[in-house]
Amino acid sequence: KNGKLVGSVCENIKGPMFPTIGVHSPHE
């Protein structure tokens, strides 16, 4: 459940927050 929710939110944020998530994705 948590994984599915995070995946959906990640995809949604990947659009408007592409630079933020792009830099945070590899760091996490």
HELIX and SHEET records of a PDB file:
HELIX    1   1 ASN A    2  LYS A   14  1                                  13    
HELIX    2   2 PHE A   18  HIS A   27  1                                  10    
END                                                                             
